[in-house]
Amino acid sequence: MAESTSLASLEAGFEQEARLDESFVVLTVAASLIATLGLLADSAAVVIGAMLIAPWILPLRSASFAILEGRFALAGRALLTLAVGVAITIAMSAALGLVARIPVLGDEVLRRTTPNLLDLGIALVAGSIATYGRLRPEAVSSLAGTAIAVALVPPVCVLGLLLALQEWDPAKGAALLFAANLLGILSGGLLTLVATQASLRQKLLRSQMGLVSLLLTGLLLIPLTTSFLSLVGQAQQRLALQDIESAITESLRQRTLTLGRDSELTGVSIDWSQNPPLIKAAVRVSRPNLPTPRQVAAVQDYINQTQKLRYRLLVQRVSIDVIGPETAPNPDPVAPEEPATSPAESQEVPALKPSNSEAPAAAPAGS
């Protein structure tokens, strides 16, 4: 009896949440405006503010209950309410995008165009907690955190902005993120209802809509897993390149004696876009004829042998004159006195050119 009363109370609450009323429309318009403006301004704080007032998670958890109960009319109302909210948001964000005409969008937009498996996991947990908040009124405070975690409105705003700019491929990514959030919340809500309500456990197996929702969520695993593996591969590649750069920097630091005893390595960068990769080493020297092309070639050969790869080395030298009182010239009684120090001279060492007196030294094109 207690459980039937509880189910009756749940049904009344979910009926209320599925309605398309004034408060839903007003909150949707406000969340869409705030989120879109925050995305255009590339402000994470503003986007989070939009998440807090977005009401979309309410009809979604109502749809989870209706699907499990087999109440198609309630599920239809809840999904229609959500569809109206999505249409309003796409229209408003696209209009703002056309008005703003910002050709380059910031990181807040770009990070919502490449969803992966982690986003689906977040949506599943968020849907579970949102439904649990309806089952346990004392946990209602969790709704704010859930709204921030699952972020339903910002991906749709990103979709509208990208459609306005005719950026079709990134727009597909934003749509995929919204689909992952949508199905993740539905599936998470279904599983939570089944786990907490004994009378609903058998209904999941008889609910065709519930099984379809879980099946669609499972199908999302294919593109999201591919994206996740790509993300992992990129992270591993960045770590590998960082290790290579550290090893090359250490090799150059150890070989500064080869460049000359009066040289000091001050910076290293590697341009991986060139073939072979170009190592740019900045060296501070106290003798302007250092390093010589032969010295640069020796260091380049050493790096290629130790790394088992082919690199091209380019040295940029900064020549500094060191003058003390004992080396200062006698002042000319007629000519004005020269300054005591001369400004630093920055010279770049070109490839494979012999040095004449104090001409720039050279780096060979590769070994």
N, C-alpha and C positions, 0 to 999 in steps of 0.2 A: 504493500500500500504506500509505503514511504517512497519507494522508487517511482511508482506511477505518479504520485504527487510531484516528485522532482521532475519527471519527464513533462508533466503538464506545465510546470513553471518554466522549464527550458523552452518548451514550444511557444509559450506566450512571449518570452524574451526574444527568441529568434524571429518570430513574426514581426515584432517591432523593428528589429535591426534590418530586416529585408525591405522595409518601405523606402520608396523614393519620395522623400518629403523635403520641406524647405531647408531644414538644418543640413541635410546631406548635400544639397546643391550649393548652399552658401559655403560650407566647409570645403567642398571640392574646389569651388572657384578660388577661395582664398589660398588653399594649399597649392593649387596650380600656379597662381600668380607668384607666390613667394618662391616656390621651387624653381620656376623658370627664370625669374630675376636672379636668384642665387646662382643658378647654373651659368647664366650670362656673365655674372660678376665673378664667377669661379670662387664662390665663398661656401665652404663646407658648413659653416655655422648657420647660414641662412637656409641652406637645403635641409639641415636637420630640423630647423624650426618648421618647415613645411611638412616634414614627416610627422611631427607631433600632432598636428591638427587634421591630418588626412583621415577621413572616415571609412576608407575602403575595406579595411579588415573586418568591419562589422557585417556587411552583406556576404562576405566570403565565408565567415564561420557559420552564418545562417545557412548558406548553401550546403556546407558540409553536413549539417544536421538534416536538412531536407533530403539530400541525396541518400543518406543512410536510412532515413525513415520511408523513402519511396514517395515523398510528397512532392510531386513534380510541379504543382502550382506554386508552392513556396520556393522551390529551387529556381523556377523560372522568374519569379519576382525578384529574388536576390540577385540573380545573374543579370537581369535587365537593369536593376539599379546600378550595378557595377559598370555595365556597358555604357549607360548614360554618363557616368562619371568619367570613364575613359574617353568618350567622344568629346566631352567638354574640355578635358585637359589637352587632348591632341589639338583641338581647334585653337585654344588660347595660346598654347606654346608655339604653334606654327605661326600664328598671327604676330606674336611678340618677336619671333625669329625674323620674320619678314620686315618688321619695323626696325629692329636693331641692326640687321645686316652686318653682324660680326663675322668676318670671314674665317677667323681662326678661333675655335672654341677651346676652353681650358681643360685642365685635368679632371674637373668634376664631371664634365661631359664624357671625356674619352674613357674614363675608367668604368663607365656604365655601358660600353659598347663591346666589351669582351668578357661575357659571363663564362663561368666554369663550374665545375662540380661543387666547389665550396659554396656558391650562391644557392644552389638547390638545397644543400644541407642546412644552410641558414634559414631558408624559407620553410623547410619541414619542421624545424624546431620552433620557429616563430608561430607557425600555424597551430602547433600543439599547445604552446603556451597561451595563445589567444583564446583557444577553445577552453582550455583549463580555467582561464579567467572568468568565463561564463559559468562553468560548472562550480567554481569556488569563488563566490563573491568577495571573500576576504583577500583574494589575490588580484583584485581589479587594478591595483596600482601597477601591475606588470604590463598593462596595455601600452603605456607610454614607451617603455623600453622595447616592446615588441614592434611598435610602429617604426621606431628608429632602425631596428635591426633588419626588418624585411624590406622597407623602402619601396612601396608600390608606386607612389606618384612620381618620384624623380625619373625612373626609366621611361615612363610614358611622356614626360616633359622632354626628355632627351630625344625620344622618337619624333615628337613634333618639331623640335628645333632642326633635327637632321633632315626631316622631310622638307622643311622650308628651304634648306640649303641644297636640296637634291643630292644629299650624301647617302646613296642607297645602301651601300655595304655596311657602314657603321649603323645605319638605321635598323638593319636586320639584326645586328647584335643587341641593340637596345630592346627590340621586340622579343628576342629570345630570352633576355633577362627578365622581362615582364612576365613572359609565359612560365619561366621557371619559378618565379615568385608566386604567381597565381596558382599553378598546380601544386607547388610545394605547400602552400597554406591549406588548400583543399585537402590534400592527402594527409597532412599533419593533423588537421582537425578531425578527419575520419578516424584515424588511428587512435587519437586521444579519446574520442567518444566510445569507440569499441573497447578500449582498455579500461575505462572508468564506469561504463554503464553495462551491467550484465545483460539486460534485456535487449541491448543493441548488438551484441556480439554475433548472434546468428543472422542478423539482418544484413550484415556486410556481404556475406556469401550470396544472398538473394538479391542484393542491390546491383542491378546492371550498371547504373550510372556510377556507383561507387567503384566498381571494378574497372570501368572505363577510365575514371579519374586516376586510379592507381596505375593503369596500363599506360596512359599518356605520360604520367610522371616518370614511369620507367623508360619510355621511349626517349625522354629528354636526356637520359644518361648518356646516350650515344654522342651527340654534339658537345655536351658539357664535359664529358670525360676526355674527348679529343682536345678541347680547349685547355683543360686542366693539365693534360700531359704536355701540351705545347708550352704552357706556363712553366712547368717544372723543368722542361728542357732548356728554356731560355735562362732560367735562374742558374742551372748547372753550367751553362755556357758562360754566363757572366762570371761565375766563380772561377772557372777554368782560365778565362782571360785575365782575371785579377791575379791569379797565381803566376801566370806567365809574365805579366808586367812586373810583378814583385821580383821574380827571378832575374829578369833582364835588368831591372834597376840595380839589384845587388851586384850583378856581373859588371855593370858599368862603374859602380862605385869602387869595386875591387880593382878595376883596370884603369883607374885614373892615373896610375903611375905610368901606364903605357902612353897615355895622352900627354904626359909630361909631369914632372914633379911640381911644377908651378901651376897646376890646374886643379880645380875643385868642381865636382858635379853639383849643380844646383837644382835640376829638375829633369824629369823624363816623361814623355807622353808617346803613345803609340797610335798611329792612324791605321786602323784595321780595314778601312774601306779601300786602301790601295793594294795593289798586287805587284811585288811582294809588300807585306806590311812595312810602313815607314816608322822607324824609331827616331824621335826628335829628342836630342839630349842637349841641355843647356849647361855650358861649362864656363866658369869664371877663371880667367887666366891673368897672370901678371906679366907675361911676355906675349906681345901681339902676334908672333909668328907661330904660336902653338894653338891647337894641335896641327900637325902636318897631315896631308892626305895619306901618307904611309901609315901614320899612327892610327888614323881613323879606320883605315882598311884592316889593320891588325885587330882592332877591337871588334869590328864587324865580323871578321872571320871567326873570332873567338865565340861571339854570341851565336852565330849560325851552327858552330860545331857543338856547343853545349846544349842548345835548344833543339837540335835536330830539325830545324826548319830554316827557311830562307827569309832573311830580313834585309832591309836597306837602312843604313845608319846615316843620319844627317846631324851634324854638330853645329850648334849655334854658340858662339863664344862671345863673352863679354870681357874686353880687355881693360884692365885697371892699372893706372900708373901709380907706383908707390914711391913717394918722395919724402925724404927726411931732411932735417936741418943740415946734415953733413954733405948732402948731395945738392943742396940748393945753389943755383948760380949766383955769382956776385951781381948785385944790382947795377944796372947801367945808369951812370949819372945823367945821361941825356934822355934815353928812352924811358917811358913809364914802366914801373915795376909790373912784371907778369904775375898772375895769380899763382898760389903755391901748389895747387892741384889742378889736374885736368879732368874734364868730365869723362864718365865711363863710355867706352866705345863698344857698341853691339855689332857683331859681325856674324853672318851665317856662313857655314862652311858648305860650299856647293860640292857636287859630286864629281870626282875624277878630274880635277884641275890642279896642276902643279902650282905651288905657292912661289911668288917672287917677292923677296924681302918680306914685307909685312902684309902681303895680299892675303885674302881669306884662304884657309885651308880647305880640304875637300873630303867628301865621303864617297866611296865607290858605289856603283849602282847595285852591287850585290855579289855574293860569292857563288 
